Amino acid sequence: FTLVRHLIALQQPHYLVGALDDEAGRGLQARGVPTFFMSSGLTTKDYGWGTKNFRELGLHKVNLVLELAKTGVDCLTIDADAFILRDPFPYFRKLPEAEVLTSSDHLVATNGYTDDGLESSSGFSSAFNIGYIFIRASAPEFVQQWKEACFANKDAWDQVLFASVLRRGGGGGVDEHRLKPLFKKAGGGQVKAGVLPVSLFASGHTHFVSRMAHLMRSTPYMVHTTFQYGGAQGKRHRLREGMMWEDAPEYYSGPDFLTYELDLPRALVYPNGGTVGSDGTLPFDKRASVEQHFALVHHQLAQVRNGLALAKATGRILILPRLVCGLDRWWAPHRGIIPGSAARLPLLDCPADHVLDVERMGKVEPLLREHSFLCNPRTPASVRGSVAQLAGARPEAGPAAAA
């Protein structure tokens, strides 16, 4: 429903939400959301990446995209965890020859942070991400071939098959708009495709870790909660940290909260010295070692633990501090950052799911709030202004102030 609220705020009335189960459909209809029932018969819980339910969901998605393409309407299809923050259609209208525009898992802005155009030719080397795809009505043949590939290979990932089919018969470089001729149509000609800029049509890494849109001093068109480590709960927490998720009013109003000033010695943040840049980061060769990273994280975790204990004892909800990480997180071995990414170390605004297992914590709402909670305009002034200071705790003991 938060995704819909963003569309309403953008005064964008032209949308439909596909409900994968009847319960979700009825809930959306009760809120007046334009909804159609997909009745997938799949789980109503988290699908889990790579699971059988995840693969079957891809079959429903490609079928939906094909049906939309057949209507003769240019259509943007997005996953429920890819939030729209700016109306993208003015951007698409500047590219009238583009038949397929897709987001990407590329982790570098190939044209830097002063260019908001499509990614350059090197952007085609990374995985396309179909959580956000714009397909014109002129490309149903490509979508039909994609669907046939998905139903012929039901154990394969629809996203991989999307890329494989799109690249069939492709050749040549990008044109002046950075569109590339790819899928070869039966009647001649090729589908012109483009990779949307990863800074403004962002992944969970380019937005929350590399913070590209922040460096551009711009608002992204879209943020997709990929590259995170806490399942559905982790996605919600990331969006709450970015003040994009909209909870019910009582989430922001109480009962009572506890916050504390994080003790963060400079020697733990910058253990190897070096010249600190204006953004607080260091040259890569001065990054923390694995041991130094965990010393930094464990120092903060001890304070979070104490804060949770004090919040429980006083009947309050803990507001997490802004955490700092010496190294990035990934699912595979790395040297400090994801290979090929634009992240700079240390991460001074480290997502909580890099450090806390919010998925295993279960329902976190009775326990804690995100670090940006008191900066969120949805939090009432009565909460932000009602503060009682507590002092006297030793830094090593955890919280030094409460609110």
VMD Tcl script that draws the C-alpha trace (Angstrom):
set ca {
  {0.00 0.00 0.00}
  {2.96 2.34 0.60}
  {3.88 2.00 -3.08}
  {0.37 3.21 -3.99}
  {0.66 6.14 -1.59}
  {3.77 7.27 -3.47}
  {1.86 7.10 -6.76}
  {-0.98 9.13 -5.28}
  {1.51 11.73 -4.02}
  {2.90 11.96 -7.56}
  {-0.65 12.50 -8.87}
  {-0.24 9.43 -11.08}
  {-3.66 7.79 -11.48}
  {-2.74 5.32 -14.22}
  {-1.81 2.19 -12.31}
  {-3.07 -1.28 -11.46}
  {-1.88 -3.54 -8.65}
  {-1.82 -7.30 -9.20}
  {-2.86 -9.26 -6.09}
  {-1.18 -12.65 -5.93}
  {-3.66 -13.98 -3.38}
  {-7.27 -13.28 -2.50}
  {-6.50 -11.89 0.95}
  {-4.17 -9.27 -0.50}
  {-6.69 -8.48 -3.21}
  {-9.53 -7.93 -0.77}
  {-7.31 -5.77 1.44}
  {-6.31 -3.58 -1.49}
  {-9.88 -3.27 -2.71}
  {-11.01 -2.27 0.77}
  {-8.55 0.64 0.59}
  {-9.85 1.70 -2.80}
  {-6.74 0.57 -4.72}
  {-7.31 -0.37 -8.41}
  {-6.62 -4.10 -8.18}
  {-6.88 -7.22 -10.28}
  {-6.68 -10.77 -8.96}
  {-3.83 -12.94 -10.19}
  {-4.77 -15.81 -7.82}
  {-1.36 -17.40 -8.12}
  {-2.01 -20.14 -5.56}
  {1.47 -19.50 -4.14}
  {2.46 -18.82 -0.54}
  {1.23 -15.67 1.18}
  {4.55 -15.46 3.05}
  {7.98 -14.33 1.89}
  {8.76 -16.17 -1.35}
  {12.48 -16.50 -0.62}
  {14.92 -15.95 -3.44}
  {15.54 -19.04 -5.58}
  {12.76 -21.15 -4.03}
  {10.11 -23.08 -5.98}
  {7.57 -20.35 -5.18}
  {10.03 -17.72 -6.41}
  {10.43 -19.55 -9.75}
  {6.69 -20.00 -10.17}
  {6.12 -16.33 -9.42}
  {8.26 -15.56 -12.46}
  {5.82 -17.48 -14.68}
  {2.94 -15.34 -13.45}
  {4.98 -12.20 -14.00}
  {5.99 -12.90 -17.59}
  {2.43 -13.87 -18.45}
  {1.23 -10.56 -16.97}
  {3.81 -8.56 -18.94}
  {2.74 -10.27 -22.17}
  {-0.95 -9.61 -21.55}
  {-0.15 -5.94 -20.91}
  {2.00 -5.73 -24.05}
  {-0.88 -7.14 -26.12}
  {-3.19 -4.33 -25.01}
  {-1.30 -1.89 -27.21}
  {-0.30 0.28 -24.26}
  {3.26 1.19 -23.31}
  {3.62 -0.22 -19.81}
  {5.92 0.03 -16.81}
  {5.91 -3.15 -14.70}
  {7.46 -3.01 -11.24}
  {7.86 -5.37 -8.32}
  {6.13 -4.47 -5.06}
  {9.52 -3.80 -3.42}
  {10.59 -1.28 -6.09}
  {9.28 2.09 -4.97}
  {8.55 4.99 -7.33}
  {9.69 8.33 -5.91}
  {9.46 10.46 -9.09}
  {7.20 10.18 -12.12}
  {9.38 8.31 -14.66}
  {7.22 8.88 -17.74}
  {8.72 12.27 -18.66}
  {12.08 10.46 -18.68}
  {10.74 7.69 -20.92}
  {9.12 10.18 -23.29}
  {12.56 11.64 -24.02}
  {13.49 8.23 -25.48}
  {10.73 7.58 -28.06}
  {12.77 4.95 -29.91}
  {13.36 2.86 -26.78}
  {11.24 -0.30 -26.83}
  {12.68 -1.92 -23.70}
  {14.17 -0.05 -20.75}
  {15.33 -2.04 -17.76}
  {16.94 -1.44 -14.41}
  {20.22 -3.16 -13.71}
  {22.42 -4.75 -11.07}
  {25.38 -2.77 -12.39}
  {27.07 -1.08 -9.42}
  {28.88 1.82 -11.08}
  {27.36 4.89 -12.74}
  {29.13 4.50 -16.08}
  {28.69 8.19 -16.94}
  {29.47 9.63 -13.52}
  {27.18 11.65 -11.27}
  {26.59 14.66 -13.52}
  {24.87 12.71 -16.30}
  {21.33 11.39 -15.90}
  {21.17 9.61 -19.27}
  {21.07 5.87 -19.88}
  {24.08 3.81 -18.91}
  {26.80 3.49 -21.54}
  {27.68 0.29 -23.39}
  {29.53 -1.15 -20.38}
  {26.25 -1.04 -18.46}
  {25.00 -3.90 -20.64}
  {27.66 -6.20 -19.18}
  {25.88 -6.68 -15.82}
  {22.65 -8.51 -15.05}
  {19.46 -6.78 -16.08}
  {17.01 -6.47 -13.19}
  {13.38 -6.96 -14.21}
  {12.00 -5.59 -10.96}
  {11.51 -2.42 -13.02}
  {10.95 -2.74 -16.78}
  {9.35 -0.42 -19.32}
  {8.13 -2.16 -22.48}
  {6.47 -0.42 -25.38}
  {3.49 -1.87 -27.21}
  {5.76 -2.33 -30.26}
  {7.69 -5.18 -28.57}
  {5.14 -8.01 -27.92}
  {7.12 -10.43 -30.09}
  {10.07 -10.18 -27.71}
  {7.82 -10.67 -24.67}
  {6.15 -13.69 -26.32}
  {9.57 -15.28 -26.86}
  {10.50 -14.51 -23.25}
  {7.31 -16.18 -22.02}
  {7.92 -19.28 -24.14}
  {11.45 -19.56 -22.78}
  {10.17 -19.29 -19.18}
  {7.51 -21.97 -19.61}
  {9.96 -24.25 -21.41}
  {12.51 -23.85 -18.58}
  {10.39 -23.62 -15.44}
  {13.37 -24.17 -13.12}
  {15.28 -21.27 -14.63}
  {15.19 -17.69 -13.34}
  {12.87 -15.48 -15.41}
  {15.35 -12.61 -15.09}
  {18.16 -14.63 -16.67}
  {15.86 -15.76 -19.48}
  {14.76 -12.15 -20.03}
  {18.37 -11.18 -20.71}
  {19.04 -14.26 -22.82}
  {16.05 -13.68 -25.10}
  {16.62 -9.91 -25.30}
  {20.17 -10.51 -26.54}
  {19.07 -12.90 -29.33}
  {20.31 -11.53 -32.61}
  {21.71 -8.47 -30.94}
  {24.64 -6.65 -32.44}
  {26.21 -3.27 -32.77}
  {27.03 -0.55 -30.30}
  {24.89 2.01 -28.57}
  {23.52 5.01 -30.45}
  {23.59 8.68 -29.44}
  {20.87 7.99 -26.85}
  {22.79 4.92 -25.56}
  {20.17 2.55 -26.93}
  {21.42 -0.77 -28.24}
  {19.87 -2.95 -30.97}
  {19.19 -6.33 -29.41}
  {16.35 -8.85 -30.00}
  {15.95 -9.52 -33.74}
  {12.33 -9.36 -34.87}
  {10.97 -11.95 -37.30}
  {9.93 -9.30 -39.80}
  {13.28 -7.54 -39.69}
  {14.59 -4.87 -37.42}
  {15.67 -5.11 -33.82}
  {14.35 -4.12 -30.43}
  {16.14 -1.03 -29.17}
  {16.93 -1.45 -25.48}
  {18.53 0.70 -22.82}
  {19.86 0.30 -19.30}
  {18.35 2.87 -16.96}
  {20.88 4.89 -14.92}
  {21.70 2.94 -11.76}
  {21.98 6.15 -9.77}
  {18.38 7.24 -10.42}
  {16.71 3.87 -11.02}
  {18.53 2.47 -8.08}
  {19.25 -0.90 -6.52}
  {19.50 -1.47 -2.81}
  {23.26 -1.05 -3.12}
  {23.58 1.99 -5.39}
  {21.08 3.90 -3.24}
  {21.65 2.77 0.35}
  {25.37 1.88 0.26}
  {27.08 3.80 -2.55}
  {24.44 6.53 -2.04}
  {24.65 7.72 -5.63}
  {21.51 9.86 -5.66}
  {22.74 11.61 -2.52}
  {26.04 12.37 -4.24}
  {24.07 13.77 -7.17}
  {21.91 15.80 -4.75}
  {18.93 14.34 -6.53}
  {15.87 12.23 -5.82}
  {15.86 8.88 -7.62}
  {12.96 7.84 -9.80}
  {12.94 4.40 -8.24}
  {14.57 2.46 -5.42}
  {14.49 -1.35 -5.49}
  {15.33 -3.11 -2.21}
  {17.82 -5.58 -3.66}
  {21.29 -6.25 -2.19}
  {19.96 -6.51 1.36}
  {20.28 -9.26 3.93}
  {17.10 -9.43 6.00}
  {14.32 -10.85 3.82}
  {11.03 -8.95 3.73}
  {11.71 -7.44 7.17}
  {15.08 -6.18 5.96}
  {13.44 -4.54 2.94}
  {10.93 -2.75 5.13}
  {13.68 -1.58 7.47}
  {15.78 -0.22 4.58}
  {12.77 1.72 3.30}
  {12.07 3.01 6.80}
  {15.68 4.14 7.11}
  {15.21 6.05 3.85}
  {11.87 7.43 5.12}
  {10.12 5.91 2.10}
  {7.95 3.37 3.92}
  {4.70 4.65 5.35}
  {3.48 2.96 8.52}
  {0.22 3.46 10.39}
  {0.13 6.64 12.53}
  {0.56 4.70 15.78}
  {3.98 3.48 14.62}
  {5.24 7.07 14.93}
  {3.33 8.15 18.01}
  {4.33 5.79 20.76}
  {4.08 4.52 23.36}
  {7.52 5.83 24.48}
  {10.97 5.69 22.93}
  {14.59 5.47 24.01}
  {17.53 6.88 22.11}
  {21.20 7.24 23.01}
  {24.34 8.92 21.79}
  {26.55 6.31 20.17}
  {30.09 6.04 21.55}
  {32.25 5.76 18.42}
  {36.01 6.24 18.95}
  {37.83 7.63 15.93}
  {40.50 4.95 16.32}
  {37.89 2.27 15.60}
  {36.45 4.08 12.58}
  {39.87 4.97 11.09}
  {42.21 2.34 12.58}
  {44.87 2.72 9.88}
  {45.04 6.49 9.72}
  {45.08 8.16 6.35}
  {43.63 11.37 4.99}
  {39.90 11.49 5.60}
  {37.97 13.02 2.70}
  {35.24 15.63 2.98}
  {32.69 12.82 2.80}
  {34.31 11.00 5.73}
  {35.77 8.19 3.63}
  {39.34 7.00 3.13}
  {41.51 5.84 0.23}
  {40.82 2.16 -0.37}
  {44.30 1.08 0.76}
  {43.55 2.53 4.21}
  {40.41 0.43 4.69}
  {39.89 -1.62 7.83}
  {40.94 -5.24 8.02}
  {38.31 -7.88 8.77}
  {39.39 -7.92 12.40}
  {39.24 -4.13 12.64}
  {35.81 -4.09 11.01}
  {34.44 -6.54 13.56}
  {36.03 -4.63 16.44}
  {34.12 -1.55 15.23}
  {30.85 -3.44 14.76}
  {31.08 -5.33 18.07}
  {31.67 -2.07 19.94}
  {28.40 -0.78 18.50}
  {26.51 -4.04 18.98}
  {27.32 -4.04 22.70}
  {25.67 -0.63 22.95}
  {22.64 -1.78 20.95}
  {22.31 -4.78 23.28}
  {22.43 -2.53 26.34}
  {19.98 -0.15 24.72}
  {17.51 -2.95 24.04}
  {17.82 -4.15 27.63}
  {17.25 -0.66 29.02}
  {14.32 -0.08 26.66}
  {12.71 -3.32 27.79}
  {13.24 -2.49 31.46}
  {11.66 0.94 31.05}
  {8.83 -0.10 28.72}
  {10.17 1.85 25.75}
  {11.06 1.18 22.12}
  {14.71 1.63 21.14}
  {15.57 4.03 18.31}
  {18.68 2.60 16.68}
  {21.69 4.87 16.19}
  {23.20 5.45 12.77}
  {25.65 2.54 12.48}
  {29.11 2.64 10.92}
  {30.75 -0.30 9.11}
  {34.40 -0.63 8.22}
  {33.65 -2.95 5.31}
  {30.72 -3.67 2.99}
  {28.67 -6.87 3.12}
  {28.11 -9.40 0.33}
  {27.21 -13.06 -0.14}
  {30.65 -14.00 -1.47}
  {34.29 -13.34 -0.50}
  {35.47 -9.81 -1.23}
  {38.24 -7.34 -0.37}
  {36.10 -4.80 1.43}
  {33.51 -3.81 -1.16}
  {31.50 -5.78 -3.70}
  {33.80 -6.26 -6.71}
  {33.12 -3.56 -9.27}
  {31.01 -1.40 -6.96}
  {31.38 2.32 -6.30}
  {31.13 2.03 -2.50}
  {33.60 4.04 -0.44}
  {34.79 3.05 3.03}
  {34.02 3.28 5.83}
  {30.25 3.14 5.43}
  {29.17 6.02 7.64}
  {25.49 5.30 7.03}
  {25.59 1.53 7.23}
  {22.20 -0.19 6.72}
  {21.07 -1.99 9.87}
  {20.68 -5.30 8.01}
  {24.45 -5.28 7.41}
  {24.85 -5.73 11.16}
  {21.57 -6.97 12.67}
  {19.68 -10.08 11.57}
  {16.32 -8.34 11.42}
  {14.79 -11.33 9.63}
  {15.50 -13.69 12.53}
  {14.35 -11.06 15.00}
  {10.88 -11.46 13.50}
  {8.43 -8.66 14.23}
  {10.78 -5.82 15.15}
  {8.16 -3.10 15.59}
  {7.62 -3.72 19.33}
  {11.40 -3.59 19.87}
  {13.02 -0.88 17.80}
  {12.79 1.92 15.28}
  {15.12 2.95 12.47}
  {17.88 5.51 13.03}
  {16.08 8.17 10.94}
  {12.88 7.91 13.01}
  {13.18 11.32 14.68}
  {13.98 12.98 11.33}
  {10.92 11.54 9.66}
  {8.23 14.18 9.01}
  {5.63 11.50 9.79}
  {6.84 11.45 13.41}
  {4.67 13.95 15.31}
  {6.24 17.08 16.74}
  {4.77 16.04 20.07}
  {7.08 13.01 20.06}
  {10.17 14.85 18.80}
  {9.68 17.65 21.31}
  {8.94 15.53 24.36}
  {12.43 14.62 25.57}
  {13.83 13.72 28.94}
  {17.63 13.62 29.14}
  {19.38 10.98 31.22}
  {23.11 11.27 31.85}
  {25.74 9.52 33.88}
  {26.11 6.19 32.14}
  {29.67 5.17 31.24}
  {30.32 5.00 27.46}
  {31.28 1.35 27.70}
  {28.04 0.58 29.46}
  {25.93 1.60 26.47}
  {23.30 4.34 26.26}
  {24.26 7.71 27.64}
  {21.01 9.53 27.02}
  {17.35 8.61 26.77}
  {14.32 10.22 25.25}
}
mol new
graphics top color blue
foreach p $ca { graphics top sphere $p radius 0.5 }
foreach p [lrange $ca 0 end-1] q [lrange $ca 1 end] { graphics top cylinder $p $q radius 0.2 }
display resetview
